[in-house]
Amino acid sequence: MPIYPEIEPYDHGMLDVGDGNRVYWEVCGNPRGRPAVVLHGGPGSGAGAWFRRLFDPEAYRIVLLDQRGCGRSTPPASAYETDMSVNTTDRLIADLELLRRHLGVGRWLVWGVSWGSVLGLRYAQTHPQAVTELVLTGVATGSDAEVALLTRGLGQFWPEAFDRFLAELPEDERDGNLAAAYNRLLESPDEAVRERAARAWTDWETAIAAQPPRSVPRYEDPVFRYAFARTVTHYWGNDHFLGEGDEDGVVLRDAPLLKGIPGTLVQGSLDPGNLLGIVWRLHHAWPGSELVLIDDVGHNAGAPDMAEALVEATDKYAKG
């Protein structure tokens, strides 16, 4: 089943969420349709028009937002003076609740990709009364083990890229939390240091996606590149602001809290996160979830077979 045709929002705005932040939101589809909210990845990627096409516009009232500091939300993480201390998971969850009430939504389907799956899972665990279903892809849970895998563990598969990644850091910071070390560079008062760190971080992000360095167009925009690297390392270097859990992390520990909420996990068989078995463990710990595995696809929701499976999931839930 192909994705749906392109559509435009019929409403949009900027929501004052406190802490000096205003969050961009938009709504498209059927104003009387089944509410759904889209949580983008990153953290720091921002929402894109492509996400709208994963929902039947006749059946859904589709809400997209740019999380704090991302996309059209203000102040942007790309501005060095922006206070990142108020950009945390609990505040993003509070923003979702504020937006839900602002739009007059009682309950909604939560769709999330990558980091958006972490945020969606924690939102559903803490506000189950607001969530009808979950559709998640590029599934992650925000654990320390996942961060260690993505910043250090994958170095054995891309050794040259990993050497370049480490080389940007001071020698005495190459053995600890690499995301936190990079975040310190990205918060440096020296603009040249920040620029080099943002480039090195996004080169590594590109490498672990099995693409040649500097081949992702969005990373060629220095404004986006800095905002993205700054936001990702801010979260990854601070345990995703999820609080203390056991060795598996808070989200996986609390998976049983999702009982009663149907969910579909659409995962590429070659997603690097699979090396930790997180998506399988989440599925087995979450009563009522289903796991759809797509062969020969990595961390890429836009792959045709992935998109088809995501549309199948939203179509299924549209029927109630």
Disulfide bonds with the S-S distance in Angstrom:
none
